[in-house]
Each structure stands twice: as structure tokens, then as C-alpha cells.
Amino acid sequence: MSDKGSPREPKRAPLAWAEERRPGNEGGATREGQGSRARGGERESTVSARAVTEAILGDLAKAERGVVVDSPPGAGKSTLVVAAAASLAERGERVMVVGQTNEQVDDLVDRLASEHGVLQIGRLSAQDYTPTPRVARHPNVTARTSVADLADHPLVIATAAKWGMLTDSGIRWPWAIVDEAYQMRSDSLLRIARLFDKALFVGDPGQLDPFSTALTERWLGLNWDPMSSAVAVLLTNNPGIPVHTLPVSWRLPATAAPIVSAAFYPFSGFSAATELSDRAMRWNTEPFGLSSFDLALQTAADTGWALYELLHRHALRTDAEAVGACAELAARLLLRGAVAVSERGSHPVTADRIAIGVAHRDQAAAVKRALRDRALAYPVLSGPERDVTRVVADTANRLQGREFDVTIMLHPLSGRRDATAFHLEAGRLCVLASRHRHACVVVARAGIPELLDAHPSAEPVHLGVPVKFPDGWEAHQSFMAHLSRFRVPGK
């Protein structure tokens, strides 16, 4: 479990997201605070984000044990990690940076090396690691398997697993920066705590909890529960550590930030950094007749959301009709030549900027097969930009931390007879609903609200374990209530 359920004083009131639809507000977003102007013409979102970042960096200078930063989706977490690492290194501090996967570590190395070319960066890795092109292209990056070979580098970056395997090298870092700290189990933190004096923990409290295939009930409520997140253990044992929350999302549009904030971040809240008028989707071609797929895509382009609802029935997990609908929606996006317009400019929505998110790996495999079938059915979808087989189809666990222009979600409860704890997990739904910059289309069979009513949340209460919040059952109900306004009947 993570500390999402820890009783923490709310920093801001949750944003109201159930506002009635009205012209110019079809996404249900409130205009108040959505990128309004501050003095000097600068947006309030930019001013507040800068103020929080400066407060965080100020706390680093005077921290006794560490600092925690809660980051909602797309709030600039990686930007903060890069800025903090560079700031500490420029002050003469030696910093160890901890990522959770090799992909995350390589991304951080690339960002740091690109933005701070004078810093010497060490990439600590396993014996079989081969530097990726985005790492190898930087002359100020050195990849080694021994930490002793990187002793003169002010920044050394590696996965938590690699740091935990170090034997006593005699090297101790004044600072550690732990990225994606809510994904890190407490036992992983315990293995590396001996290596540093102070730490900055940055992560998203609304995303998926640390995962294990082993049964963990035997440790619930104990101080040494290995499935508690690193942040939960840190705050339990160090209640005086300052906690900051990044206030805006640069990824989520104004149609999505209020909904995601209220459903999954009710204690902290955040707003969109952009206004409703900043982002739009248009098409290079007219719709093909009156297809329900085109209607769903147009609804998503206009409002930011669409619920493509199939007829109610119980189905296999790899529901062929639902899987086919996900693939067809992705193909139609490419066939119609979707164009994303934002504060970054205008660009076509290419295949690699579309994601189809699912709950299970066998569903992801089924979607990939369906995408290959669409490639055969639509020969015009060729080339790197329109190749439908390049659409990303994966589970929420693997999509976590990534960003796309448009996402298509196969709802975790679609076609099910029951609502298990796995499928009610608030973090899983949050990940699937917060990867997009422009629009999200949810594919589901009718009957999910009735399924939720028939399976009320009834997880056992364990002594010494904070009640998990937000509650997955309530988050699903709230999310479906919002989507009901954008329902498009499937064929």
C-alpha cells in the first residue's frame, strides 16, 4: 500500500468538476483558475508553478532529513527532478539519483545531459546493460558497472535495484533524489538508505501502488511492511518532513484536469496550466458517413471525452467486440488525419502519439492483433506516421509516466460479472484516464454503474493500516457519472 490513504491535511479544496455543461464549457471544466492572467501578462498557473518550485529548492537548502513532492499527472515532475539535481550539483553537492526502471533512468540521463552539458553524469548499470542511443550520444555521460569508477562524477544515476545491490564501497552521497517514489517499495528504500544523508522524494500519489505477485497480507499493519511505498514509510517515521504539491498539470487539458483532480486527488487538487481555448483537434477529412466511431471521435475532439458504449453483456476478458472497437477508433483517427492544436503549435496525430490502455496483458496482445488486422483492412495506413500497428497498446502499469495526444481506454470493468479489488484500483483508472493531452475515448459495455452498485466496496479493515483514499469504488462511480454525458452508442 502507498500513503494515498494517510490522513494528511488538505492543501487546497478539491476543484468542482461536475459543473453543468454550457456553451464553451462542454468538458465540464471550470474556467476559474484555468490559466487566467496574472500581473504582467503571465498566467497564474505559470506563476504558481514557479513559486512552488522555488519553495521546494529553498527547502532543499535548509532540509534536515529531506523533502517530499507530490506531483499530479503531467505536472513537470521530471523537470523538477532535473532542476533539483542540477541545483544541488552546482552547489558542490554530490547527488545519487534513483529511478525505478531503466527506461526512466535513461530518460533522466538524457534530460540532464541535454540541459546541463557541463555536468559530468554517471550512468550506473548492470553488466549486460548497453547504453541506449539517447544516452550514448552525450559526451558528458559515462556508463559504468562499478560505482568506484564514477566516484568523481557529481551526479550518478541508476535504478533502485542497482543501488540496492551495491556492497559497502565506502562512498556516501550527501543527497539522493528518488524519482517515482510512490512506485518504490519500502524494502527497496531500506536497502539504499545507508548510501545517503538527505533525500528529495518526487512522485505521483494517485498512480498505481507498488506491485508484487506474492501475497502480502502477513505484513499488513506492521512497521516493516515491504509493500508500503517509500513515501509512506518516510512520512510515518519523519512526520516533520515538508511536503509540497505541484499545483498545475501541463499535460492534461482544461477539459480533463478538474475531473482527474476531483476523482483521484481530492486532498491536494490541481488545475490545468492551459485554458479551454488553448487546445483543439481538427480533421483533414470529413467523416465517413454517420459511423458511430466518427461520432465518438468528434465528441472527444469537441469535449475532451467520449464513452463508446457497447450493448450490455458479460464477456470474456479479451472481448473481441470491445477490442475491435478500440482498434477501429485508432484506425479512424489516422484515416481522418487528426491534427492536434495546442500551445506548442499544430501537428498531425501520428500513430506513436496514440495509445490504447488496458488492464491485462492478454488484452494488450488482443488489441495488437486487432491493430494488425486493421493494417490489412486499410492499406492506405502505411508509412511511419500512419502505420496503425505503431499505435501503443499496453497495460496501465507500462503506460504509467507516458504521454500521448489521444488515448483510448478499454474500461477495466467492461463486460465483467464482478468488481474485484484489482479492477476497482483507483490508481489503475487514474493512469488510464490521465495520459492524454487532447482527448480520451473510453470503450466499455453498458452496465458498469449497475455492476458497481451490485458490488459495493467491502475491503477488510486492518489494524495499523491507514484507510486507502481515494476509494476505488467511489472514483469509478464519479468517473462514470462524468462520462455518461458523452455517451455514444456503439454499433
Number of C-alpha atoms within 10 A of each C-alpha: 24 27 25 26 16 15 12 11 8 12 13 13 12 19 24 14 20 16 14 11 13 9 6 13 17 19 29 23 28 21 15 10 19 23 21 16 14 13 8 6 8 12 18 18 24 18 14 16 19 14 13 16 22 12 12 23 18 11 18 21 11 9 16 13 16 22 23 21 23 23 25 31 32 23 24 19 22 21 14 19 21 20 17 19 23 20 15 19 18 12 9 10 16 21 25 26 26 27 26 18 15 17 12 18 23 22 17 23 24 20 18 25 22 16 12 15 14 11 18 19 24 26 24 23 22 15 9 7 12 11 15 13 10 14 23 15 13 15 12 18 22 18 21 17 16 15 20 11 13 19 14 13 20 21 27 25 24 25 23 23 19 19 23 18 11 13 8 9 10 7 10 16 18 14 24 26 24 25 26 25 28 28 24 26 25 24 18 17 23 14 15 18 15 12 20 17 14 19 23 24 23 25 23 26 25 28 28 21 24 18 13 10 5 6 7 12 10 8 13 17 14 12 13 13 18 22 24 26 26 25 27 21 23 19 17 13 10 12 10 12 17 16 18 19 23 27 26 28 25 20 24 29 29 32 29 27 28 27 24 28 25 23 24 29 23 19 20 23 25 28 30 27 27 26 20 21 12 15 22 20 23 16 18 12 10 9 16 13 8 8 11 17 24 19 19 25 27 18 21 22 23 20 25 29 29 26 29 31 24 20 13 14 13 15 15 11 18 18 17 15 13 24 25 19 24 28 27 18 21 26 25 20 22 25 19 16 18 21 19 23 18 17 11 9 9 14 12 19 22 23 25 17 18 25 27 28 30 26 22 16 16 14 21 21 16 18 29 22 16 20 26 15 16 21 19 11 11 14 9 12 20 12 10 12 16 22 22 32 24 19 24 21 27 22 22 25 20 13 19 19 18 13 19 22 23 27 29 29 24 26 22 24 22 26 24 19 15 14 21 13 13 11 21 20 21 25 25 23 27 25 23 28 26 27 28 25 25 27 30 29 28 26 25 25 26 20 19 23 16 10 17 18 13 12 14 11 16 8 10 7 10 11 10 10 16 16 18 17 20 20 18 23 20 18 22 24 17 18 18 15 13 19 17 13 15 22 16 20 16 21 11
